[in-house]
Amino acid sequence: MSTDLPRVQLKDGVLAVSGAIDAHTVLPLRAEGERLITTVNDSLVVDLAGLSATHSAALSMLLCWSRLAEKLGVSLSFTAAPERLVSLAALSNLEDWLQSRP
């Protein structure tokens, strides 16, 4: 298991995700991200540049965040997705979803 623990922080309309996300670390990160998303009123950019390692669990987490944002009427977009995450998204036909959010 990586020592690069994942974090999520909200600042100035940007939800910055950093660290290594895997099946062991995704649940608390997902919960914290969901808590932060509920504090936003209009739009939010999820910055993925700080991800050091990705796993399919990260893609699942982003889908959960996207569903919650849609339910709350928050426009969610993603930026700086690592190539590995884009490749995982492509396997599920989600590459366009990840790269072309409003």
C-alpha positions in Angstrom: 0.0 0.0 0.0 1.3 3.4 -0.9 2.3 6.0 1.7 1.2 8.8 -0.6 -2.2 9.1 1.1 -4.9 10.8 -1.0 -6.4 14.1 -0.1 -9.2 16.3 -1.3 -9.4 20.0 -0.6 -11.8 22.7 -1.8 -10.5 26.2 -2.5 -12.0 28.9 -4.7 -14.3 26.6 -6.6 -11.6 24.0 -7.2 -11.7 20.5 -5.7 -8.1 19.4 -5.7 -7.5 15.7 -5.5 -4.0 14.5 -4.7 -2.1 11.3 -3.7 -2.6 7.6 -4.6 -6.2 6.4 -4.8 -6.8 2.6 -4.6 -9.5 0.3 -3.3 -8.2 0.7 0.3 -8.2 4.6 0.3 -11.1 5.5 -1.9 -14.0 5.3 0.5 -12.9 8.0 3.0 -11.8 10.2 0.1 -15.2 9.7 -1.7 -17.1 10.7 1.5 -15.0 13.8 2.1 -15.4 14.9 -1.6 -19.2 14.4 -1.3 -19.3 16.5 1.8 -17.4 19.2 0.1 -19.5 19.1 -3.0 -22.6 19.7 -0.9 -21.2 23.0 0.2 -21.0 24.3 -3.4 -23.9 26.2 -5.0 -23.1 26.5 -8.8 -20.0 25.0 -10.4 -17.0 23.1 -9.4 -13.8 22.1 -11.1 -12.2 18.8 -10.0 -8.4 19.2 -10.4 -6.8 15.8 -10.8 -3.2 17.0 -11.4 -2.1 15.9 -8.0 -2.9 12.2 -8.4 0.2 10.2 -8.1 -1.4 6.8 -8.8 -4.8 5.8 -10.0 -7.0 2.7 -9.9 -10.4 2.0 -11.3 -11.7 2.9 -7.8 -10.8 6.5 -8.6 -13.0 6.5 -11.7 -15.9 5.1 -9.6 -15.4 7.8 -7.1 -15.5 10.5 -9.8 -18.7 9.0 -11.2 -20.3 9.1 -7.7 -19.2 12.7 -7.3 -20.7 13.5 -10.7 -24.0 11.9 -9.8 -24.2 13.8 -6.6 -23.3 17.1 -8.2 -26.0 16.6 -10.9 -28.6 15.8 -8.2 -27.6 19.1 -6.4 -27.6 21.1 -9.6 -23.9 21.7 -9.4 -22.0 21.8 -12.7 -18.9 19.6 -12.3 -15.9 19.5 -14.6 -12.6 17.7 -14.5 -9.1 19.0 -15.4 -5.7 17.5 -15.6 -6.7 13.9 -15.6 -3.6 11.7 -15.6 -3.1 9.5 -18.7 -3.6 6.4 -16.7 -7.0 7.6 -15.5 -8.0 8.5 -19.1 -7.0 5.0 -20.2 -9.1 3.4 -17.5 -12.0 5.6 -18.5 -11.6 4.6 -22.2 -11.9 0.9 -21.2 -15.5 1.8 -20.0 -16.3 4.1 -22.8 -16.1 7.0 -20.4 -13.1 8.9 -21.9 -15.3 11.6 -23.5 -17.2 12.0 -20.2 -14.0 12.5 -18.3 -12.4 14.9 -20.8 -15.3 16.9 -22.0 -17.4 17.9 -19.0 -19.0 21.4 -19.2 
